[in-house]
Amino acid sequence: MGKCNRFTTPFLADEVSFMNAGDEILLSGVIYTARDAAHKRMTDALINGEKIALDLKGAVLFYAGPSPARPGEPVGSIGPTTSYRMDPYTPLLLQRGVKGMIGKGDRSAEVVESMKQNGAVYLGATGGIAALLARTIITSKVLDYEDLGPEALRELQIRDMPLVVLIDSSGNSIYRTGPERFRKKT
Protein backbone atom coordinates (compact mmCIF):
# COMPACT_ATOMS: atom_id res chain seq x y z
CA MET A 1 0.00 0.00 0.00
CA GLY A 2 1.13 3.54 -0.69
CA LYS A 3 0.35 6.47 1.57
CA CYS A 4 -2.63 5.58 3.76
CA ASN A 5 -4.83 7.69 5.94
CA ARG A 6 -5.45 6.33 9.41
CA PHE A 7 -8.93 6.15 10.92
CA THR A 8 -10.21 4.91 14.26
CA THR A 9 -13.62 3.50 15.12
CA PRO A 10 -16.26 4.25 16.09
CA PHE A 11 -16.57 6.76 13.26
CA LEU A 12 -17.62 10.26 14.20
CA ALA A 13 -20.68 11.73 12.44
CA ASP A 14 -18.82 13.45 9.60
CA GLU A 15 -15.57 11.47 9.61
CA VAL A 16 -16.60 9.27 6.70
CA SER A 17 -16.95 12.35 4.48
CA PHE A 18 -13.13 12.51 4.41
CA MET A 19 -12.93 9.09 2.72
CA ASN A 20 -13.12 8.90 -1.07
CA ALA A 21 -13.67 5.91 -3.32
CA GLY A 22 -10.26 4.40 -4.08
CA ASP A 23 -8.54 5.70 -0.93
CA GLU A 24 -6.33 3.25 0.93
CA ILE A 25 -6.79 3.43 4.69
CA LEU A 26 -5.51 1.78 7.85
CA LEU A 27 -8.31 1.16 10.33
CA SER A 28 -7.91 0.71 14.08
CA GLY A 29 -10.37 0.46 16.95
CA VAL A 30 -13.38 -1.80 17.49
CA ILE A 31 -15.27 -3.48 14.66
CA TYR A 32 -17.93 -6.19 14.71
CA THR A 33 -18.14 -9.36 12.65
CA ALA A 34 -21.57 -10.29 11.40
CA ARG A 35 -22.70 -12.35 8.43
CA ASP A 36 -26.12 -13.21 6.99
CA ALA A 37 -27.71 -15.01 9.94
CA ALA A 38 -26.44 -12.47 12.49
CA HIS A 39 -27.74 -9.62 10.30
CA LYS A 40 -31.17 -11.23 10.14
CA ARG A 41 -31.28 -11.67 13.91
CA MET A 42 -30.13 -8.10 14.57
CA THR A 43 -32.66 -6.56 12.19
CA ASP A 44 -35.50 -8.76 13.48
CA ALA A 45 -34.64 -7.66 17.03
CA LEU A 46 -34.54 -3.98 16.05
CA ILE A 47 -37.86 -4.23 14.19
CA ASN A 48 -39.39 -5.85 17.29
CA GLY A 49 -38.05 -3.07 19.55
CA GLU A 50 -35.55 -5.36 21.26
CA LYS A 51 -32.01 -4.43 22.28
CA ILE A 52 -29.03 -5.86 20.48
CA ALA A 53 -25.57 -6.57 21.90
CA LEU A 54 -23.77 -3.60 20.33
CA ASP A 55 -24.14 0.15 19.99
CA LEU A 56 -24.66 0.83 16.30
CA LYS A 57 -23.74 4.53 16.54
CA GLY A 58 -20.60 4.96 14.45
CA ALA A 59 -20.13 1.18 14.25
CA VAL A 60 -18.25 -0.70 11.53
CA LEU A 61 -19.46 -4.18 10.56
CA PHE A 62 -17.03 -6.68 9.03
CA TYR A 63 -18.75 -9.31 6.91
CA ALA A 64 -16.56 -12.17 8.09
CA GLY A 65 -16.46 -15.29 10.21
CA PRO A 66 -13.03 -16.11 11.59
CA SER A 67 -11.64 -19.62 11.56
CA PRO A 68 -10.75 -21.13 14.96
CA ALA A 69 -7.82 -19.49 16.70
CA ARG A 70 -4.53 -21.20 17.38
CA PRO A 71 -3.48 -21.22 21.04
CA GLY A 72 -2.58 -17.70 22.15
CA GLU A 73 -4.14 -16.02 19.09
CA PRO A 74 -7.42 -14.03 19.14
CA VAL A 75 -8.69 -15.49 15.83
CA GLY A 76 -7.60 -17.74 13.02
CA SER A 77 -7.71 -16.58 9.42
CA ILE A 78 -10.37 -13.95 8.77
CA GLY A 79 -11.39 -12.73 5.35
CA PRO A 80 -14.33 -10.85 3.89
CA THR A 81 -17.40 -12.57 2.56
CA THR A 82 -19.49 -11.39 -0.37
CA SER A 83 -21.47 -8.41 0.82
CA TYR A 84 -24.63 -8.54 -1.30
CA ARG A 85 -26.06 -11.19 1.04
CA MET A 86 -26.31 -8.48 3.73
CA ASP A 87 -28.03 -5.98 1.41
CA PRO A 88 -31.61 -6.75 2.57
CA TYR A 89 -30.64 -5.84 6.16
CA THR A 90 -28.21 -2.98 5.56
CA PRO A 91 -30.52 0.05 5.14
CA LEU A 92 -32.09 -0.46 8.59
CA LEU A 93 -28.68 -0.86 10.23
CA LEU A 94 -27.44 2.31 8.49
CA GLN A 95 -30.53 4.19 9.69
CA ARG A 96 -29.73 3.04 13.23
CA GLY A 97 -26.19 4.41 13.12
CA VAL A 98 -23.79 2.04 11.35
CA LYS A 99 -21.19 4.17 9.54
CA GLY A 100 -19.00 1.56 7.91
CA MET A 101 -19.08 -1.90 6.40
CA ILE A 102 -16.17 -4.12 5.36
CA GLY A 103 -16.63 -6.80 2.74
CA LYS A 104 -16.08 -7.60 -0.91
CA GLY A 105 -18.17 -7.20 -4.03
CA ASP A 106 -20.55 -4.49 -5.23
CA ARG A 107 -23.62 -3.31 -3.33
CA SER A 108 -27.22 -2.80 -4.49
CA ALA A 109 -28.53 0.59 -5.57
CA GLU A 110 -30.75 0.60 -2.46
CA VAL A 111 -27.75 0.15 -0.15
CA VAL A 112 -25.74 2.85 -1.95
CA GLU A 113 -28.68 5.27 -1.65
CA SER A 114 -28.99 4.47 2.05
CA MET A 115 -25.24 5.05 2.47
CA LYS A 116 -25.64 8.50 0.92
CA GLN A 117 -28.65 9.33 3.11
CA ASN A 118 -27.00 8.10 6.31
CA GLY A 119 -23.38 9.10 5.70
CA ALA A 120 -21.76 5.68 5.58
CA VAL A 121 -18.88 4.06 3.68
CA TYR A 122 -18.21 0.63 2.29
CA LEU A 123 -14.66 -0.61 2.73
CA GLY A 124 -12.99 -3.50 0.99
CA ALA A 125 -10.70 -6.07 2.53
CA THR A 126 -8.79 -8.03 -0.07
CA GLY A 127 -9.92 -11.62 -0.36
CA GLY A 128 -7.17 -14.23 -0.19
CA ILE A 129 -5.16 -12.54 2.56
CA ALA A 130 -7.18 -13.82 5.50
CA ALA A 131 -4.08 -14.95 7.42
CA LEU A 132 -2.54 -11.49 7.04
CA LEU A 133 -5.77 -9.75 8.10
CA ALA A 134 -5.79 -11.91 11.23
CA ARG A 135 -2.52 -10.27 12.25
CA THR A 136 -4.35 -6.95 12.65
CA ILE A 137 -6.71 -8.43 15.28
CA ILE A 138 -5.68 -7.71 18.89
CA THR A 139 -8.69 -9.20 20.73
CA SER A 140 -11.87 -11.07 19.85
CA LYS A 141 -14.93 -11.84 21.93
CA VAL A 142 -18.36 -13.22 21.10
CA LEU A 143 -21.13 -10.73 21.92
CA ASP A 144 -24.17 -12.72 20.83
CA TYR A 145 -25.50 -15.56 18.67
CA GLU A 146 -22.82 -17.99 19.86
CA ASP A 147 -24.85 -20.82 18.31
CA LEU A 148 -23.79 -19.49 14.88
CA GLY A 149 -20.21 -20.62 15.54
CA PRO A 150 -17.73 -18.64 13.43
CA GLU A 151 -20.61 -16.47 12.20
CA ALA A 152 -21.51 -15.28 15.71
CA LEU A 153 -21.62 -11.56 16.42
CA ARG A 154 -18.08 -10.72 17.56
CA GLU A 155 -16.30 -7.65 18.78
CA LEU A 156 -12.79 -7.29 17.41
CA GLN A 157 -10.15 -4.83 18.54
CA ILE A 158 -7.99 -4.12 15.49
CA ARG A 159 -4.85 -2.17 14.67
CA ASP A 160 -3.96 -0.93 11.18
CA MET A 161 -6.21 -3.18 9.11
CA PRO A 162 -5.44 -2.32 5.45
CA LEU A 163 -8.62 -1.45 3.57
CA VAL A 164 -9.75 0.35 0.41
CA VAL A 165 -12.77 2.65 0.21
CA LEU A 166 -14.95 0.84 -2.33
CA ILE A 167 -17.98 3.15 -2.11
CA ASP A 168 -17.85 6.49 -0.35
CA SER A 169 -20.60 8.38 1.46
CA SER A 170 -21.42 10.35 -1.72
CA GLY A 171 -22.10 7.12 -3.62
CA ASN A 172 -18.89 7.20 -5.67
CA SER A 173 -17.86 3.63 -6.38
CA ILE A 174 -14.68 2.04 -7.67
CA TYR A 175 -16.98 -0.52 -9.26
CA ARG A 176 -18.03 2.31 -11.61
CA THR A 177 -14.88 4.43 -11.89
CA GLY A 178 -12.29 1.65 -11.79
CA PRO A 179 -13.20 -0.07 -15.07
CA GLU A 180 -13.26 3.31 -16.85
CA ARG A 181 -9.56 3.77 -16.12
CA PHE A 182 -8.69 0.60 -18.01
CA ARG A 183 -11.02 0.80 -21.01
CA LYS A 184 -9.31 1.31 -24.33
CA LYS A 185 -10.08 4.57 -26.01
CA THR A 186 -11.47 3.85 -29.49
N, C-alpha and C positions, 0 to 999 in steps of 0.2 A: 504494500500500500504506500502511496505517496503521502503528502501532507494530509493529516486527518484532524478534524475538529473533535474535541472531547466534549461529551455530554454526560450528565448524571441524572439518574431517575430518583424520584418521580419527576416527570417533566412539569415545569411551570407553565402557566396558562398560555403565554405567548412564545415560549422557548422553541417550539417546533417550527415557528415561522422563519427561524434562522437556518433551517435545513432545506436544501434544494435537491431535486431529483438528480441523481448522479454523484452527490457528495459522498465521500468516504468518511466514516466517523468511527470513533472508539467510544463505546458505551460502558459506563460503570454504574453501580448502584444495585437496586433490587428490581428484578423482573419476575414474571410469573409464567410457568409453563402451563399450557392448556391446549388440548386438542378437541376434536369433534364432540365426544361424549361430555367432557367437562364444560364445553361451551353450552351445550344443550341444557345441562343441569343448572348452570349459572343463570342463563336467560329465563328458564322456567321459574327458578326461585325469585328472580327480580320481578317477573310478570305477576307472580303470586304475592308480592309484597314481603317476601322473606329476605332475611339477611344472608349475605354470602361471606366467605372467609377472607376476603381481601377488600381493601379500599380502592375503588376504581379511579379515584381522582388522580390524574397524572400518571396512571399505571401504564406499563408496557407488558404486553402479552407475547410470549414466545411460543409459536406453534411447534412444539417439540415434546418428545417423551424420551428421557434419557435411558440408556441401557444401565444395567446394574453396575454399581460402583465397585472398584477393586478396594481391598482393605486400605483405609487411610485416605481415600479419595471421596469427594462429595458426590460425584456422579461418574458414570462411565461415559462413553461417547454420546454426544448430543448434537443432533443436526435438525435443520428445519424440515417441516412437512409441507406439503402443498396446501396453500392457504385458502383456495376457493371453497374448501369444505367448511370453513368457518364463516363464509359470507352470509348465510341466512341469519346468523346470530350477531354479526358485527355491528350493524347500525344501532341496536339497542345498547350494546356495551359502550360504543362511542358516545351516545347520548348521555350515558351515566358517568362519563369522565375518562374513559381510556384515551390516552394520547398517542400511543404507539403500539405497533404490532410488528413482529419479526417472523418472517416466513420465506417462502419461495413461490414464484409464479404470480401471474397477473391477478387482479381483483376485478369484481363485477362493477358495472357502472353505478349501481346502487351504493356499493361500499365507498367508491371514490367520491360520490356526491356527499355521502355522510361524513367522510373525512374532511371535505371542504367546509361543510356546515359546522362541524364540531372541532376543527383545528387539530387534526391528527395526522400522523405520518406512518407510512408503511416502509419498514426496513427489511433489507435482504441479508440473510446469512448464507454464505456459499454452501451449497450441498457438496458432500464428499469430503468435507474437512471436519467431520464430527469429533474426531479425537483431538484436533487442535482447538476447536471451540470449547471442549471440556476443560482445557487448561485455563480458561478465563473464569471458571466457576470457583468461587471461594467457599460457599456454603450452599446446602440444599436441604430443604425440609418440606414434607408433605403438609399442606394446609387443609385439604379436604379431598373427598372422593378417593380414598385410599384403595377401595375395591377396584379401581381402574388400573391398578398396577403402575407401569411406567407412564401412563396417561393421566395419572392423578394431578390435581391442582397443586403445584409446587411453587415455593418461593425460593428464588436463587439470588444470592449475592454474587455480582460479577465485577470483574475489573478488566477494562480495555478490550471488550468484545468487538472485533472488527466487523463492521456492517456497512452497507451501502444504502442510501436513501433511494428506494425504488419508486415511490410515489410520495410527493410532498403535499403539504396541507393546502396548496392551491390547485391540486389535481394534476400537476405535471408528472408525467410518468416516463421512466426510461423504456418502458415497453412500447411507447409511441415514438419518443425522440431517438432512442438508441438505434433502431433499424435505419432511420433516415441517414445517419452518419455514414453508413456502409453501403447504401444503394449507389449503383453506378449512375452517373449522369449521362443520359442519352440525348 
